[in-house]
Structure formats: C-alpha cells, structure tokens
C-alpha cells in the first residue's frame, strides 16, 4: 500500500479523511473536544464542491446530515457524548429508514456535561445502542493518529454497504494529539470507495425495502425519478407505514441480520505481541482500545523486558464485538487484564463472550490518561 505522511491532529485527520473519501456534506454543532472536526471540514468541503453548515444545535446537525444523505451524497456529523445523547432519536430514524451516514464521536467525561476538556472512554455502551429499539450498531474505534484517518474512510464505505449510520469513536487525547500519521494516498482511498447500491430499472418496479433477509435497503437518491416513502415507522417494501404482523417481524429481523450475518466484513483487530502465546502459566493478555492501547503497548515492552510475557488484543471494530477472537485468546490465557477509561464498559462484553468472571481490570474515570507505569504496576500486583 502506498502511503503519505501528514503531520496533524486526530480531529483534523478525521475531517481530511471524510473529504478524501468523498464526503460532500457536514452538518453539526460545536462541542468540546470535537469542534476542530467541524472547523477543518468547513474549510475543506467548499473547495471540494461540498457544503458544511453549523446548525442551531446537535439535533438539527444530524437532521441536516440525514437529509443530505437522502439526496445521495456522503454525509457526516461529529460531536461528543452529550451531543450523541441529543442525536439519539435521529440516529434511530436513520437506522429504521436505512440512511447511510458517519458520526465521529470524540469522547469526553460524562454523564451529562461531565469533564468537557478531559479524556474518557465513557461512550462504549452508548455506541452499542445509541437509540431505542432493535438494530445493530456498527462502531469503529481509532487507536492512533493514522486510524483517525483510515477508520473514517472505512466508515463511509461501511455506511454505504450496510445502509445505516456508522460511528467512529476517538477521544480527547487522540483527537488533540499532534504528530505524524502515515495514511493511504488519495488515489488509493478513491480507488477503494464502495459506491452505494442503486436501482436502475423502471420506476414502477422499484421497491426500496424489498430485499434479501440479510441485505440492506436500496435507496436511490431523492429527486431522480424514483418515488418512495421515508418514515421512522415500521414500513412495507415501498416505505409506507404498516402494522402487518409478518412485514413488521421481517423488517426488524433484517435490521439485525444485515449486520450480524456479515460480521466478517466488519471485524478488524490488532494483535500485538501475541504470536508467541501458547497457553503457558505466566502469560498476560491485555485488552485495550483507543488511545489507551498506546499506553498498553509501551507497558508490554517494559513487561517483556522484565521477563513477563504480555501481549495486547485491541478491537478496532468494537460493535459488533470480535467475539470469536476474544474467546480464542481468553480461552488460552489464564491472566487477562482489561484496561479502560471507564468502569467496565467493554470488560462486561469480554466477560459475556468468554464466560469468565476472573478477568482483572484497570479503570480510570477522573479525566486523566492511564500511563504505561500504571499498567505495569497493575500486572505485577494482580498476577
């Protein structure tokens, strides 16, 4: 893969990635620590033939983003945890109507206003079910500056493939971190764009929500000669509201299956220094994600220098969780430590998948980062 070097921040890289991936619309509202995403993309989009608009609040920001996506263009919004809470109802609308869009969430402390200028990973549960009802969220999590770019690009392709919102999690640390990122060339990004599926037959034969039991809807761009109804209600193949029993059941089951039956297209993980794991007594598996994984890698280097065989499993696609890989490593490793900037939000998923209740945890919720030293000390304390 050909790469180029960009020296920038995580927030700016997310905005640059969106434009490179073909985003033509951004609707949002400033909120710490995500505001720079909007600042940067509002400079870049007009030059690329697109538009960015600051709406009156977070709700209007995602409403405008959904509207733009319905016109057929790639669209994005960005916010932090309180903004996601406000966007929740419209995220549910996008799930039900199957509208592709990208939401970048630069996490900060919560609940409520919380710690606006401090780091947290407190939105992990929220990103799994950001709105009510039955559906499957697709959530990616950048773990370094380069992934602030590559995961946003991937999110746009997944949104168009699965016809639904895709969330990209970063956090205050990685969003404001300034450094070198190696990212794909623009040519490679554009060559990898997965276009949205459209119907090109006679208008009278177009039924947007008539599709296979594990396939997404086919929503042609509005204003191009194809008529259908757009609603948040249960709907039939034309999009018109219905309460017919079997139609409603099939619709909701399809929203589940279009994601869960194609997890192989979604899963992406990093397995750091795990090649030599073989089930020995003293091995230590560390599970971390996002900016915390950077500290975990440094800690692992120190632990290995001290004769402790440690390795990292890092989920990049958080939801749906990489259940099989998590179970593989937790089955073969006696000592497991989850490290998170929250209280057990992903640990609970690891416990569910592994059926283990002896997993140790290192958690911090005071807005400060977890240091490599803290991880090393925790490993030596509990194992």
Phi, psi and omega in degrees: 000127175284139182232165172227159183254128175235130174258113188195186175259165179298319180296316179295322180296323177298319179291317179298318180299318181300313181295317178298328182278001176099010177299135181241355181212138172229127174237126184197190180208137185294137175204130177294137003255032184258355192304327183296334175301313180292319179303311185289315183291334177290336173280324188277322189296316181303322179292338180262010179085009181253194182215143173234139182222133171271117181271180185283342177194179183295326180296312179296327180300315180283330177298317178295322180296317177297316179299317178296320179297325178295336177280354175107358182263153175290132188224150184215152168226162179218149184193191171233185189310309179300327178291323177297321178302319179289328182278356191304315184296317180287334172297321176296321176300315180295326177293314183290316182277351178063059180257121181281132177197164179242136175238119175264123179246108177270101192290145175222179182289148178212190002288179180053222183293326171058233179241088189300329186255013183240164185273149176199162168236044187278000185253020183292311177295318181301321182288341177284320180221072183289345177223165184284165175100180182262119176190175177238120178282146171251117184230124177253155183223114179286138181246000178198177183298318181301322181285341171300333176272304190293327181285331174291318176301313181297324181298319179296318179295320179291323178299316179287329178289317186259355177053064178192168175296144172236127182263135172245117178268130162236201174205175185304319181298307185284332178293324182259356176297138181240123181184194183270134176233132173263119185229162179296156174293158178300322180298319180291321178299313182293326178293335182266003180295129177262107184291151177294136178291134178229164178255132183238020179270192179300141184301326182289347179258007184268117176232098191300327184256016174263103185208173181299161186296343177233029182241153179281167176294162174245097184258103174294148178303141176296158176073020180237025170097000180246127184259135170200165183263145182240115186210158172267359177279160168305140189218163179269194186294339176270352184094002181278142182304143178208154171239015179298128193303307186288325178298317180295317180298313182296322181299309184290323177296324180292323177299328175286309190286333182295339175263307189290335177276357181229036182297335179297336178277348186254326191293134175209126183222164169243133178241102189257118180056043176249357183298330183262010177287132181220016178089014178293158186301320190267004182291145181233118177264123176254130176247120180208165183209169179061207184296335179298330181296335177294317176294322180297320179297317178295320178298319180297321177298318178293318180297318179294324177296333177269007177088012178257119181281103180239153178209163185243133165250122182238111173287129174264318165272109181281317181228129355298146185290151177282068191303316185293319180289322177299314181295321179304310184282325178287333175292325186266354186238124181289319187257114182233131179233122174262132182239120185214151172267054176194187178249091168069021186292323175262338176304321179299324177290320177298318177296318180299313183291320186272345186059033179244143178242012181252020181280129179277159180221149171234115187232147177217133184225028180255014177085000180255151181289159174270128183270157174303322180300320180296322180292316178301315181296321180294317179300314182290332180287315190263341180246000000 
